[in-house]
């Protein structure tokens, strides 16, 4: 069974506690944390988030997605500026030691922040990155993804307002640090049934997940997605969308196609789907290839999630993370890791051929160096 606030109360009765799950799309709070946050059975679900509830509507302590987590997270004191500086330097050293020379910092707020929601640190992580760049302390190239949201809530109005306000030219050397990408979240993750699916989850009839956008109907939510992508495209930003469920993949593909039809000269922005390699359909693979839409893939997830995916979505899960199908169809695939999934097993994989991380997953052999370098050269659009 899932954890509840009462489980956390047993080990932390006198201190507020918030534990983020390993997928980073949910968090568990104890009773004291919810009391401090003023959350009870009468607290409504935030737009784009969900409060898990017992039968009597009192909260179980589990909060879904950024908007839900923020209800509690905003009451936690933010990191100091020095904390953020020290951690960036330490993380880059770890990455360098493992052969990484670039990464995407994909969810920072474009307008600075209070350290509790969309940025880290009083000053805002983006400003700290700029300071480290001026000091010559960056040892990795960093492509910042701007999450133009407020407390986890996303809208076209926020995208337009925040991206217009952000000065993306205020970097002293854009070959090392830049912010040209807008990050959106279309849905959650199928493990917690928050991925937006075309059909119901086999174990929960009537539930096919949901989008992360506001709107009374799914049609309104789809329009919100289209409008956000259009606004970012009009302003010249690349768009990367978190898409796990096949409905999220379908609507995001169509939103990209719609944006390119409005702005055909913007194909060079190279909009892309994030995580879509997991649950995409054959038709969606063909559409991505035909319309030149890139997929940012995290193949190591296949090693972690293939078996639980089969449990949750049934036999179809055996075909999840079919990297070979993407490549054979001609989809541009740029691969990387995902921070929440821990160390990538470089030493277990030949550097000349990319072997399967899971006996179930259908990988084909490709040049690993090319596969991963493409994310920096093509996906992050570094120009050497």
ABEGO torsion letter per residue (X at the ends): XBBBAAAAAAABAABBBBBBBAAGABBBBBAAAAAAAGBBAABBBBBGBBBBBBAAGBBAGBBBEAAAAAAAAAABBBBBAAAAAAAAAAAAAAAAAAGBABBBBABBBAAEBAGABABBEAAEAAAAAAAAAAAGABABBBBBBBBBBBGGBBBAAAAAAAAAABBAAABABAAABBBABBBBBABBBAAAGABBBABBBAABBGBAEBBABBEABAAAAAAAAAAAAAAAAAAGBBBBBBBABAAAAAAAAAAAAAAAAABAAAAAAGBBBBGAAAABBAAAAAAAAAAGBBBBBBAAAAAAAAAAAAAAAEAAAAABGBAAAAAAAGBBBBBBBBAAAEBBBAAABBAABBBBABAABBBBBBBAAAAAAAAAAAAAGBBX
